[in-house]
Amino acid sequence: MWRWRLPPKGSPRPEGTGDPLVLATECEHFLAGTYVAYLEALGRPVPLWVRLNAVAHADVATLAGLAMSLARQPEHEALGVWQTASAQMADALLRAAAFSDATPLEVQQEVLVPLEARLARQAPRRGGRFGRAARDARELVATVEAFLPPRPGC
C-alpha cells in the first residue's frame, strides 16, 4: 500500500508540481462545468476542448437555460460566438436525449464527458490563434452533434 505524507513545512516542491489547493480549485470548476469562467477570470487561455465543459457537466436546468438563450435573444443582441456554441451544444444534447431512451445526464456521461477527454488528449499544448473562434466554435458544435445519438429521420 502506498504511504503518502505531506512534505515538511517550507520544503521546496519538486519542479513541475503545483499548489494542491490550486489543483483542487481547478478540479472543482472542471466538475461543476465552470472551468471556462475560471480560466477567463485568471486571464489564462481557454483551450478549445474546455469550451465543451459547461455542457458536459451542467445540470438539466442549466442546459435548458443555455438552449433557451438562443430563442430569448432579441435580434439586435446577438450572443457571442462561444455563448452561441454552448447554447447550440446544449440544445443538441437535450434533443438527442429527448429522442432516445437516455436522460440528459446519461448522454453527458456516455458521450460528452468521454468526448471532452478525447479532445483534451488531442489538444495542442498552446492556446488557439486569434481570429479562429468562429470557425473553432462551428467545428466544436459539429463534432458534438456527430457524437450524439442520432434522432429519428436524421
C-alpha positions as CSV (number, residue, x, y, z in Angstrom):
1,M,0.0,0.0,0.0
2,W,1.2,3.5,-0.8
3,R,2.0,5.8,2.1
4,W,1.5,9.5,1.4
5,R,2.7,12.3,3.6
6,L,2.9,16.0,3.3
7,P,6.4,17.3,2.9
8,P,7.8,19.2,5.9
9,K,6.6,22.8,6.0
10,G,8.8,25.1,4.0
11,S,10.4,22.4,2.0
12,P,10.7,23.1,-1.8
13,R,8.3,21.4,-4.1
14,P,9.7,19.3,-7.0
15,E,9.9,21.1,-10.3
16,G,6.6,21.0,-12.2
17,T,4.3,20.4,-9.3
18,G,1.7,22.9,-8.4
19,D,-0.1,24.0,-5.3
20,P,-2.6,21.3,-4.3
21,L,-5.2,24.0,-3.4
22,V,-5.0,25.4,-7.0
23,L,-5.4,21.9,-8.4
24,A,-8.4,21.2,-6.1
25,T,-10.0,24.5,-7.2
26,E,-9.4,23.7,-10.9
27,C,-11.0,20.3,-10.4
28,E,-14.0,21.8,-8.6
29,H,-14.5,24.2,-11.5
30,F,-14.0,21.5,-14.1
31,L,-16.5,19.1,-12.5
32,A,-19.0,21.9,-11.9
33,G,-18.9,23.0,-15.6
34,T,-17.4,26.4,-14.8
35,Y,-13.9,25.8,-15.9
36,V,-14.1,28.3,-18.8
37,A,-15.2,31.1,-16.5
38,Y,-12.4,30.1,-14.0
39,L,-9.7,30.3,-16.7
40,E,-11.1,33.6,-18.1
41,A,-11.2,35.1,-14.6
42,L,-7.5,34.3,-14.2
43,G,-6.7,35.7,-17.7
44,R,-5.5,32.3,-18.8
45,P,-6.0,31.0,-22.3
46,V,-9.1,28.7,-22.8
47,P,-8.3,25.6,-24.9
48,L,-10.9,24.6,-27.4
49,W,-11.8,21.4,-25.6
50,V,-12.6,23.4,-22.4
51,R,-15.5,25.1,-24.3
52,L,-17.4,21.7,-24.1
53,N,-17.0,21.7,-20.3
54,A,-20.2,23.7,-19.4
55,V,-22.4,21.4,-21.5
56,A,-20.7,18.2,-20.5
57,H,-21.1,18.9,-16.8
58,A,-24.2,21.1,-16.4
59,D,-27.4,20.1,-14.7
60,V,-30.6,19.9,-16.8
61,A,-31.9,23.3,-15.7
62,T,-28.6,24.9,-16.8
63,L,-28.7,23.0,-20.1
64,A,-32.3,24.2,-20.7
65,G,-31.3,27.8,-19.9
66,L,-28.4,27.6,-22.3
67,A,-30.6,26.1,-25.0
68,M,-33.3,28.7,-24.4
69,S,-30.9,31.6,-24.7
70,L,-30.9,31.1,-28.5
71,A,-34.6,31.9,-28.6
72,R,-34.6,34.6,-26.0
73,Q,-32.1,36.9,-27.5
74,P,-33.5,39.8,-29.5
75,E,-32.1,40.1,-33.0
76,H,-30.1,43.2,-32.1
77,E,-28.4,41.5,-29.1
78,A,-26.5,38.6,-30.7
79,L,-24.9,36.1,-28.4
80,G,-21.1,35.9,-28.5
81,V,-19.5,33.1,-30.6
82,W,-18.9,30.8,-27.6
83,Q,-22.2,31.6,-25.9
84,T,-23.9,30.6,-29.2
85,A,-21.9,27.4,-29.5
86,S,-22.7,26.4,-25.9
87,A,-26.4,27.1,-26.5
88,Q,-26.3,25.0,-29.7
89,M,-24.5,22.1,-28.0
90,A,-26.9,22.2,-25.0
91,D,-29.9,22.2,-27.4
92,A,-28.4,19.3,-29.4
93,L,-27.8,17.4,-26.2
94,L,-31.4,17.9,-24.9
95,R,-32.8,17.0,-28.3
96,A,-30.7,13.8,-28.5
97,A,-31.8,12.8,-25.0
98,A,-35.5,13.5,-25.9
99,F,-35.3,11.2,-28.9
100,S,-33.5,8.4,-27.1
101,D,-34.2,6.4,-24.1
102,A,-31.5,8.2,-22.2
103,T,-31.6,11.1,-19.8
104,P,-29.5,14.2,-20.4
105,L,-27.2,13.1,-17.6
106,E,-26.7,9.7,-19.3
107,V,-25.9,11.3,-22.6
108,Q,-23.4,13.6,-20.8
109,Q,-21.7,10.7,-19.1
110,E,-21.7,8.3,-22.0
111,V,-21.0,10.8,-24.8
112,L,-19.9,14.3,-23.8
113,V,-17.5,13.5,-20.9
114,P,-15.6,10.9,-23.0
115,L,-15.6,13.3,-26.0
116,E,-14.3,16.1,-23.7
117,A,-11.5,13.8,-22.5
118,R,-10.7,12.7,-26.1
119,L,-10.5,16.4,-27.2
120,A,-8.3,17.2,-24.3
121,R,-5.8,14.5,-25.1
122,Q,-5.7,15.6,-28.8
123,A,-5.4,19.3,-27.9
124,P,-2.3,21.3,-28.7
125,R,-0.4,22.5,-25.6
126,R,-0.6,26.1,-26.7
127,G,-3.6,28.4,-27.0
128,G,-5.5,29.0,-30.1
129,R,-4.9,31.7,-32.7
130,F,-6.7,35.0,-32.7
131,G,-9.5,35.2,-35.3
132,R,-10.3,31.5,-35.3
133,A,-13.0,31.5,-32.7
134,A,-16.0,31.4,-35.1
135,R,-14.5,28.5,-37.1
136,D,-13.5,26.6,-34.0
137,A,-16.9,27.1,-32.4
138,R,-18.6,25.7,-35.6
139,E,-16.3,22.8,-35.6
140,L,-16.8,22.0,-32.0
141,V,-20.6,22.1,-32.3
142,A,-20.4,19.9,-35.4
143,T,-18.2,17.4,-33.5
144,V,-20.6,17.3,-30.6
145,E,-23.6,16.8,-32.9
146,A,-21.8,14.0,-34.7
147,F,-21.1,12.1,-31.5
148,L,-24.6,12.5,-30.0
149,P,-27.2,9.7,-30.6
150,P,-29.0,10.1,-33.9
151,R,-32.5,11.4,-33.9
152,P,-35.2,9.6,-35.9
153,G,-35.3,10.9,-39.5
154,C,-31.8,12.3,-39.4
